[in-house]
Amino acid sequence: MANTTIDAPRGFSWRSMATPFAAIGRFLVLIAEAVPHAREIERLNQLSDAQLAARGLTREGEIRRIMGVSAAL
């Protein structure tokens, strides 16, 4: 009967294999945050409903204004 042992190379870790994917994910988030619509939506999210009502606005109306036609998607 023969026994076989397979050792992973020293310094190998699954985290090192995930590093490029994590970098790609961070890059995609940076791109998404750079979009002007995303910045306006973030500003809208920082306002309370009471602040919007004081200005005579609604959250849904502002989302439609910011996103335009794509708000329905």
Sequence and secondary structure as in RCSB ss.txt:
>XXXX:A:sequence
MANTTIDAPRGFSWRSMATPFAAIGRFLVLIAEAVPHAREIERLNQLSDAQLAARGLTREGEIRRIMGVSAAL
>XXXX:A:secstr
         TT  HHHHHHHHHHHHHHHHHHHHHSHHHHHHHHHHHS HHHHHHTT  HHHHHHHHHGGGGG 
